[in-house]
Amino acid sequence: MACLYHVPEGPAGAPIQDVNMSVNQHHLSNFQVTQDAIKSFANATDPRMAEVMGLLVKHLHAFVAESHLTKAEWLKGLAFLTAAAQITTDERNEFSLLSDIMGISSMVDVVSQPPGGTPSSVLGPFHNLDSHVKPNGCDLTQGQAGERVWLKGRVLDVHHQPIANAQIDFWQNADNGLYPAQDAEQDPQNLRCKINCNANGEFNLLTIRPHPYTVPTDGPVGALLAASNRNIWRPAHFHIIVSAPGYVGLVTELFPAGSDYLDDDTVFGVRPGLIVDVQQCHDAEVAKRFGLTTPFKEVSFDFCLVNASSV
């Protein structure tokens, strides 16, 4: 591994013996700490863990050296992480939010998403594993406020063939811009569900139009955004996880065209291929099924999954 710190050399590569020697010795000492910390993970049971932890140590140590991080700043950073742990619950993950606003979640999407499929996007801090499985074609609105939107589409492979019995995990915010974890007045299952697609990979549900909203600002991440004079808004979106046996799972979002903040998403989650048109629909049969009047709003989108064997 290349040395992280440059040590000046004299003739024939010998270190320069001058007044800077104490500085060079200090750099060598720093380098030794880095090397020793990297080696401490070398015997990990999982070779990939050894590789990832070694690289993490290398770059964190380089950050400390380059920024000349003080002990006071280091302690402040530890206090920040402690506060993030204290506010994290099963329904809200402050570390996920931190990853999002740092752009790390989006970078993981970029480097890990296999080519050929639908673009991925960030998971966000409000996903729950316990969403109920509901019938394909369900009505999630349950009389609540909000403009009705019929969301429909298919799950396909990279050859545009339907994937039978794929599953859709769906969630979004309510008309007040809040998720159930933020709003005690909402049912914990409000506007979220899992749906099993039919044999043709088709799914549909009735929901409401989502709204732009601010990321949670009542925790340490919110304080960090305020101190940085950062935008705290996300554009309107539907959260969706698509899965099927034998295929690479997809965590993504759909962004209605025309929403505010599409060009300034505080978690960097917008991808051009995920911006969808909200269209007028005149389907009388669908209107009758859901008690709607025509025309009503419709969003149609086909998700494409990559076969796991090709990755």
C-alpha positions in Angstrom: 0.0 0.0 0.0 1.3 3.4 -0.9 2.4 5.7 1.9 -0.1 8.3 2.9 2.5 10.8 3.9 5.4 12.0 1.8 8.8 11.8 3.5 11.4 14.1 1.8 14.5 12.2 0.6 18.1 13.2 0.1 20.8 11.6 -2.2 20.3 7.9 -3.0 16.9 8.0 -1.3 18.3 8.7 2.2 16.0 10.9 4.4 17.0 14.5 4.6 18.8 15.2 7.9 17.9 18.7 8.8 15.7 20.7 11.1 12.6 19.1 9.5 13.6 15.7 10.8 11.3 15.9 13.8 8.4 16.7 11.5 9.3 13.8 9.3 9.5 11.5 12.3 6.0 12.7 13.3 4.7 11.8 9.8 6.4 8.4 10.0 4.7 7.8 13.4 1.3 8.7 11.9 2.0 6.3 9.0 2.9 3.5 11.4 -0.4 4.0 13.3 -2.3 3.7 10.1 -0.4 0.6 8.9 -0.9 -1.1 12.3 -4.6 -0.3 12.4 -5.0 -1.7 8.8 -3.1 -4.9 9.7 -5.3 -5.4 12.8 -8.2 -6.3 10.4 -6.1 -8.5 8.1 -7.1 -11.8 9.8 -10.9 -11.2 9.7 -12.9 -14.3 9.0 -14.4 -12.6 6.0 -11.8 -11.4 3.5 -14.1 -8.7 2.2 -14.5 -7.4 5.7 -10.7 -7.2 6.0 -10.6 -5.3 2.7 -13.4 -2.8 3.5 -12.2 -2.1 7.0 -8.6 -1.6 5.8 -9.8 0.9 3.2 -12.0 2.6 5.8 -9.1 3.0 8.2 -6.8 4.2 5.5 -9.2 7.0 4.4 -10.3 8.0 7.8 -6.7 8.3 9.0 -6.0 10.4 5.9 -8.9 12.6 6.7 -7.7 13.2 10.2 -4.2 14.0 9.0 -5.4 16.3 6.1 -7.9 18.2 8.3 -5.5 18.4 11.3 -8.5 17.3 13.4 -8.3 18.5 17.0 -9.3 16.5 20.0 -12.1 18.9 20.7 -13.5 18.3 17.1 -13.1 14.6 17.5 -15.0 14.6 20.8 -17.7 16.7 19.1 -18.0 14.2 16.4 -18.4 11.4 18.9 -21.1 13.3 20.7 -22.9 13.8 17.3 -22.8 10.0 16.7 -24.0 9.3 20.3 -26.9 11.7 19.8 -27.8 10.0 16.5 -27.9 6.6 18.3 -30.1 8.0 21.0 -32.7 9.2 18.6 -32.7 6.1 16.4 -35.7 3.8 16.8 -37.3 1.0 14.8 -39.4 3.6 12.9 -36.7 6.3 12.5 -33.0 5.8 11.6 -30.9 8.9 12.2 -27.8 7.1 10.8 -29.7 6.4 7.5 -30.6 10.1 7.4 -27.0 11.0 8.0 -25.9 8.7 5.2 -28.5 10.3 2.9 -27.6 14.0 3.5 -23.9 13.2 3.1 -24.6 11.7 -0.3 -23.2 8.3 0.8 -26.5 6.5 0.2 -26.6 7.8 -3.4 -22.9 6.9 -3.9 -23.7 3.3 -2.8 -26.5 3.3 -5.3 -24.2 4.5 -8.1 -21.4 2.0 -7.5 -23.6 -1.1 -6.6 -26.5 -0.9 -9.1 -26.1 -3.4 -11.8 -26.4 -2.1 -15.4 -29.6 -2.6 -17.3 -32.2 -2.2 -14.6 -34.3 0.6 -13.2 -32.1 3.2 -11.4 -32.0 2.8 -7.6 -32.5 5.6 -5.1 -32.2 6.1 -1.4 -34.1 4.0 1.2 -34.8 7.0 3.5 -35.2 6.9 7.3 -38.9 5.8 7.5 -39.0 2.3 5.9 -40.6 -0.4 8.0 -40.3 -4.1 7.5 -43.7 -4.9 8.9 -45.9 -3.4 6.2 -49.0 -5.6 5.7 -49.5 -7.6 2.5 -52.6 -6.2 0.7 -54.5 -7.4 -2.4 -53.2 -6.2 -5.8 -55.4 -3.3 -6.7 -56.0 -2.1 -3.1 -57.1 1.3 -2.0 -54.7 2.8 0.5 -56.5 6.2 0.8 -59.2 5.1 3.4 -61.1 8.4 3.2 -58.1 10.6 4.0 -57.3 14.0 2.5 -55.3 14.2 -0.7 -55.6 14.1 -4.5 -56.2 10.5 -5.6 -53.6 8.8 -7.8 -53.9 5.4 -9.5 -50.4 3.9 -9.5 -49.9 1.0 -11.8 -47.1 -0.8 -13.7 -45.3 -4.0 -14.3 -42.1 -5.7 -13.1 -40.0 -6.9 -16.0 -36.6 -8.4 -16.6 -33.9 -6.8 -18.7 -35.4 -8.4 -21.8 -38.8 -6.8 -21.0 -40.4 -10.1 -20.1 -42.8 -10.1 -17.1 -41.6 -11.5 -13.8 -44.4 -13.4 -12.2 -45.3 -12.9 -8.6 -42.7 -10.2 -7.9 -43.4 -8.1 -4.8 -43.8 -4.4 -4.4 -43.1 -2.8 -1.0 -44.7 0.7 -1.1 -44.7 3.7 1.3 -45.1 7.5 1.1 -46.1 10.6 3.1 -49.6 11.8 3.8 -51.2 14.9 2.6 -49.7 16.9 5.5 -46.2 15.9 4.3 -45.6 13.5 7.2 -45.0 9.8 7.6 -46.7 7.8 10.3 -43.5 7.8 12.4 -43.7 11.6 12.5 -47.5 11.9 13.1 -49.2 10.2 16.0 -52.6 10.9 14.3 -51.8 8.5 11.5 -52.3 4.7 11.6 -48.8 3.1 11.6 -49.8 1.3 8.4 -51.0 4.4 6.6 -50.1 4.7 2.9 -47.8 1.7 3.0 -48.2 -1.9 2.0 -46.7 -4.9 0.2 -48.3 -6.2 -3.0 -47.7 -9.4 -4.8 -47.8 -8.9 -8.6 -49.8 -11.2 -10.8 -48.5 -13.7 -13.3 -47.9 -10.9 -15.8 -45.8 -8.9 -13.3 -48.6 -6.3 -13.1 -49.5 -4.3 -10.0 -51.8 -1.4 -9.2 -53.0 0.5 -6.1 -54.9 3.7 -5.3 -53.0 6.3 -3.2 -52.7 10.0 -2.9 -50.3 12.5 -4.5 -47.2 12.9 -2.3 -45.8 16.2 -1.3 -42.4 17.7 -0.9 -41.3 17.6 2.7 -38.4 18.5 4.9 -36.1 15.7 6.3 -36.4 15.4 10.1 -34.7 18.4 11.6 -35.3 17.7 15.3 -32.1 15.6 15.7 -28.4 16.0 15.3 -28.6 15.7 11.5 -31.0 18.6 11.4 -28.6 20.6 13.5 -25.8 19.7 11.0 -27.9 20.9 8.1 -28.8 24.2 9.9 -25.1 24.8 10.7 -24.2 24.2 7.1 -27.0 26.5 5.7 -28.2 23.5 3.7 -31.6 23.0 2.0 -33.7 20.6 4.1 -36.3 19.7 1.4 -37.0 16.6 -0.6 -39.2 16.6 -3.8 -42.4 14.7 -3.7 -41.9 10.9 -4.2 -43.2 7.4 -3.8 -40.9 4.9 -2.1 -40.8 1.5 -3.6 -38.8 -1.7 -3.1 -39.1 -4.3 -5.8 -38.1 -7.9 -5.2 -38.4 -11.3 -6.9 -36.6 -14.6 -6.4 -33.5 -14.9 -8.6 -33.3 -11.2 -9.2 -31.3 -8.3 -7.7 -33.6 -6.4 -5.4 -34.3 -2.7 -6.2 -34.7 0.1 -3.7 -36.0 3.2 -5.6 -38.3 6.2 -5.7 -40.7 7.7 -8.2 -40.7 11.5 -8.5 -43.8 13.2 -10.0 -42.7 15.6 -12.7 -43.1 19.3 -11.8 -42.4 18.8 -8.1 -40.4 21.5 -6.3 -36.8 20.6 -5.3 -36.3 18.1 -8.1 -33.0 20.0 -8.8 -32.1 20.4 -5.2 -32.9 17.2 -3.3 -31.2 17.4 0.0 -30.4 13.6 -0.1 -29.3 13.6 -3.8 -31.8 10.9 -4.7 -33.4 12.1 -7.9 -32.4 10.3 -11.1 -33.7 11.4 -14.5 -35.1 7.9 -15.2 -37.3 8.1 -12.1 -39.2 11.3 -12.9 -42.7 10.3 -13.9 -45.6 12.1 -15.5 -48.9 12.4 -13.6 -51.4 11.9 -16.4 -55.2 12.2 -16.8 -57.0 8.9 -16.8 -60.5 8.3 -18.2 -60.8 4.6 -17.4 -64.5 4.3 -16.3 -64.0 0.8 -14.9 -61.2 1.9 -12.6 -63.1 5.0 -11.6 -66.1 2.8 -10.6 -63.9 0.4 -8.6 -62.5 3.2 -6.5 -65.4 5.5 -6.4 -63.7 8.2 -8.5 -65.0 10.6 -11.1 -63.2 10.8 -14.4 -60.8 12.1 -15.3 -58.5 11.2 -12.3 -54.8 11.1 -11.9 -52.6 8.2 -13.0 -49.0 7.3 -12.8 -47.7 4.3 -14.8 -44.2 2.9 -14.5 -42.5 -0.4 -15.3 -39.7 -1.6 -13.1 -36.8 -3.6 -14.6 -34.9 -6.1 -12.5 -31.5 -7.7 -13.3 -31.1 -11.4 -13.0 -28.8 -12.3 -10.1 -26.9 -14.8 -12.1 -25.7 -12.1 -14.4 -24.1 -10.0 -11.7 
